[in-house]
Amino acid sequence: MKITVIGCGRWGSLITWYLDRMGHDVTLYGMADAPEMQRFLATRQNDLLALPESIRLTTDITDVPSGEVIIISIPSQALSGLMEELQPLALRDKTVVLCMKGIEISTGRRLSEIATQALHPSCAVAVWLGPGHVQEFYKGNPSCMVIDSDNEEVKHRLVDEFSSDLIRFYYGQDLIGNEIGAAAKNVVGIAAGMLDGYGLSTLKGALMARGTREVARLIKAMGGNELSAYGLCHLGDYEATVFSPHSHNRAFGEAFVNGESFKALAEGYYTAKAMVQLGERYSVELPICSAVYRILYEQADCKAALMSLMTRELKNEF
């Protein structure tokens, strides 16, 4: 397949490396002033991997339509802006794959909704989600992930073309549930990091069980399948998000309670606000997401907000 990857960060570059490894014709697009792209142009390397000469590098956005498949891996809140930038290119008959996890704060839209509304009807939109870290993939450590789309033919083609011994893909069955679950797990990751910072890692079991349950309720209220919360895009991604030293969201949460600066992107910061808004819109109680939101946006006492989850009204487990 002829593929263009938009986004030269750690995940976009990993996707580029992975698909080239599989024999696809891959071009990586990044903005000319992006430090990551400048480094790739100079050395073809970042701190995690090296890109082979077979991969084309470009800073010209008009090169994007050369791919039959366009993969986007950028910060979730920047997607609407990117779609506006792509409008003059008049994309037609393209498959656009979103390798991102988030919810638009200003509108509460899922990322596939943003892309679908901006693209010509001849284009198909899919999402690539699930657990994995660049550091592990580049070392050859395998994982399982999900590709989902409302277009069954596109979904099956992508799974068939992208599956390998390094990543086993599953056919997603619930676009709403997979997108909401994938975004929400980053909020749980921040909460996990906060627990680590306070030496309360013993509460991670409860965090995972209750976090999955509240996300399942929201997915159901939004018209998705609540069982999706227990799949690879949410619960199945907890190891990589709640425990891994590579998790930006977990590390951000720990740094936050320790009063340390954190410069890397932690998508859960934005998703916490979006989740609270969705909870209000669909009348779903989201205790963990709400606690993280109050800490990050309302300057609530961090430890008190977390421990308040322990003193809520006693309830049945399910």
C-alpha positions, 0 to 999 in steps of 0.5 A: 500500500502507498501510505502517508503518515501525518505526524512525526512524534513518537507514535507517528514515527513508530507507525512509519517505521512499522509499516515500512518494515512490513513492505509498504511504501511510506511517506512521513509528513511533518511541519518544517518547524517541528523540532522532531521533523528537523531532527529526522531530516538531519539524522533520520533518528529520534531518541527512540528509533531510526528511519530507514532510507526507504521512507520518504520524508517531506514537509510539503503538505501537498504531498499528503494526497500521494498516499491511498491511505493517510494515517494521522497521529497528532495531538487530539485537540489539533485534529480540527485544525489539521482537517481545515489545512487539508481542505484545499487538497480536496481529498477524494477516495482516501482511507484516513486512519486516526492513530490518536486517543482523545475527545475534542474539548470544545464540542465533545466530538469523537475524533472519527466524527471530526474527520468524517464531517470534514472529509468528502463522502468518498473518503473512509475513516478508521481508527487504530487503537489499543495498547503499545509503547514505541519503546517496546515495539522497537525492541520487537516486543509484540502486542495486540491492537484494534482497527475499527471503522463504520466501513466494514470493507475498509476495516477488514482490508486494513487489518489484513494489510497491517497485521504482523508478528509484532502487532496482532490486530482485531476487527473492532465492533463498536466505534463509539465504545472503542474511541471513548474507551481509548480516550478515557483510559488516559484519565485513569492513567493520570489518576494511577500516577497520582496514586503512585506519587502518594505511595497508594499504588495498592488502590490501583486494583480498585481504580481499574475495576471502578474506572472501567465500570464508569466508562462502560456506563458512559459508552452505553448511554452514548449508544455504544456497547458497554462491553467495549470498555472491557476490551483492548481499547480500554481495560486491555490498555491499562497495563501500558497506561496505569503501570508502564514507566513509558506512560506519559499520563501515569508519569504526568499524574505522579509528577503533578502530585510531586510538584514537578514539571512535565513537558511531554504530552499527556492527552488525559489532561484534556480528556478529563474535561471532555469526559466530565462534559459528556457525563453531564450531557448523558447524565452519567456519573463519572466519579474518577474522571470528575475527581481528576477534573477537579484536581486539574481544573479547579485546584481541588486538593489532590489527595483529598479528592482521590480519597473522597472516592473511598468515602462515597456512599457504599454500593454494590460492586455491579 
